[in-house]
């Protein structure tokens, strides 16, 4: 039996978080949500998710700073990051970062998240909170 995967969605839009949670959460996937950057960083540290979905248009400074802050918290675990927005918004995009350009449709976004979860190497068993 495959261990339950955790996805953290950091997005100011309650609609986006609700649609993604409804589509993804189930027996094999747990969805965590944050509407603020500081809360998202706390959740990354506390829960060590298998995937972070991060909106680059959060009200927390530059997209570069935002992405780098989350990268610093996820890099050691090699946690994939799916950034909602364009790589053109960043001065220093990382090759491992995945992007979904805005505006996006939920169907392709959900399929991309599922593909990233399926393609991720099985990590060591993580403590579920």
C-alpha positions as CSV (number, residue, x, y, z in Angstrom):
1,X,0.0,0.0,0.0
2,X,1.4,3.4,-1.0
3,X,1.9,5.9,1.8
4,X,-0.5,8.9,1.9
5,X,0.9,11.9,0.0
6,X,0.6,15.5,1.3
7,X,0.2,18.5,-0.9
8,X,0.5,22.0,0.5
9,X,-1.4,24.7,-1.4
10,X,-0.2,28.2,-0.7
11,X,-2.6,30.6,-2.4
12,X,-4.5,33.7,-1.4
13,X,-7.6,32.6,-3.3
14,X,-10.0,30.6,-1.2
15,X,-11.7,29.4,-4.5
16,X,-8.4,27.9,-5.8
17,X,-7.7,26.2,-2.5
18,X,-11.2,24.8,-2.3
19,X,-11.2,23.5,-5.9
20,X,-7.8,21.8,-5.5
21,X,-8.6,20.3,-2.1
22,X,-11.9,18.9,-3.4
23,X,-10.3,17.4,-6.5
24,X,-7.1,16.0,-4.8
25,X,-8.0,15.0,-1.3
26,X,-8.8,11.4,-0.8
27,X,-7.5,8.1,0.4
28,X,-4.1,8.6,-1.0
29,X,-3.7,12.4,-0.8
30,X,-3.9,14.8,2.1
31,X,-4.3,18.5,1.3
32,X,-3.0,21.3,3.5
33,X,-3.8,24.9,2.8
34,X,-2.4,28.3,3.6
35,X,-3.6,31.7,2.5
36,X,-0.5,33.6,3.7
37,X,3.2,33.1,3.1
38,X,4.1,33.0,6.7
39,X,1.5,30.3,7.4
40,X,2.7,28.3,4.4
41,X,6.3,28.4,5.6
42,X,5.2,27.2,9.0
43,X,3.3,24.3,7.4
44,X,6.2,23.3,5.3
45,X,8.4,23.1,8.4
46,X,5.7,21.2,10.5
47,X,4.4,18.8,7.9
48,X,7.2,18.3,5.3
49,X,4.7,17.9,2.4
50,X,5.5,15.8,-0.7
51,X,4.6,18.7,-3.0
52,X,4.2,22.5,-2.6
53,X,1.9,24.4,-4.9
54,X,2.7,28.1,-4.6
55,X,1.1,31.1,-6.1
56,X,3.8,33.6,-7.1
57,X,1.4,36.5,-6.8
58,X,1.2,36.4,-3.0
59,X,1.5,39.8,-1.2
60,X,5.0,39.2,0.2
61,X,7.5,41.0,-1.8
62,X,9.1,39.8,-5.0
63,X,8.3,36.5,-6.7
64,X,12.0,35.7,-6.5
65,X,12.1,36.1,-2.7
66,X,8.9,34.1,-2.3
67,X,10.1,31.2,-4.3
68,X,13.5,31.2,-2.7
69,X,12.0,31.2,0.8
70,X,10.0,28.1,0.0
71,X,12.9,26.5,-1.8
72,X,15.1,27.0,1.3
73,X,12.6,25.0,3.3
74,X,12.0,22.2,0.7
75,X,15.4,21.7,-0.9
76,X,16.9,19.3,1.7
77,X,13.9,16.9,1.2
78,X,13.9,17.4,-2.6
79,X,10.3,18.4,-2.3
80,X,9.0,19.4,-5.7
81,X,7.5,22.9,-6.1
82,X,4.8,23.8,-8.6
83,X,4.7,27.5,-9.1
84,X,1.6,29.2,-10.3
85,X,2.8,32.0,-12.6
86,X,5.4,32.5,-15.2
87,X,9.2,31.7,-15.0
88,X,9.6,35.1,-16.6
89,X,8.6,36.6,-13.3
90,X,11.8,35.3,-11.7
91,X,15.3,36.4,-12.1
92,X,16.7,33.0,-11.0
93,X,14.3,30.2,-11.7
94,X,15.6,26.7,-10.7
95,X,15.6,23.9,-13.2
96,X,13.7,21.7,-10.8
97,X,10.8,24.1,-10.4
98,X,7.7,23.4,-12.3
99,X,5.4,26.2,-13.6
100,X,1.8,26.5,-14.6
101,X,1.2,29.9,-16.3
102,X,-1.6,32.1,-15.3
103,X,-4.4,32.3,-16.2
104,X,-4.8,28.5,-15.9
105,X,-7.7,26.1,-16.1
106,X,-8.2,23.8,-13.1
107,X,-8.3,20.5,-15.1
108,X,-4.7,20.8,-16.5
109,X,-3.5,22.1,-13.1
110,X,-4.9,19.2,-11.3
111,X,-3.5,16.7,-13.8
112,X,-0.1,18.4,-13.4
113,X,-0.2,18.1,-9.6
114,X,-1.3,14.4,-9.8
115,X,1.6,13.7,-12.3
116,X,4.1,15.3,-10.0
117,X,2.8,13.3,-7.1
118,X,3.0,10.1,-9.1
119,X,6.5,10.9,-10.5
120,X,8.0,11.7,-7.2
121,X,10.4,9.1,-5.9
122,X,9.0,7.4,-2.8
123,X,10.5,9.4,0.0
124,X,11.4,7.8,3.4
125,X,8.3,7.4,5.5
126,X,7.5,10.7,6.9
127,X,5.7,11.4,10.2
128,X,2.1,12.4,9.5
129,X,0.8,15.1,11.7
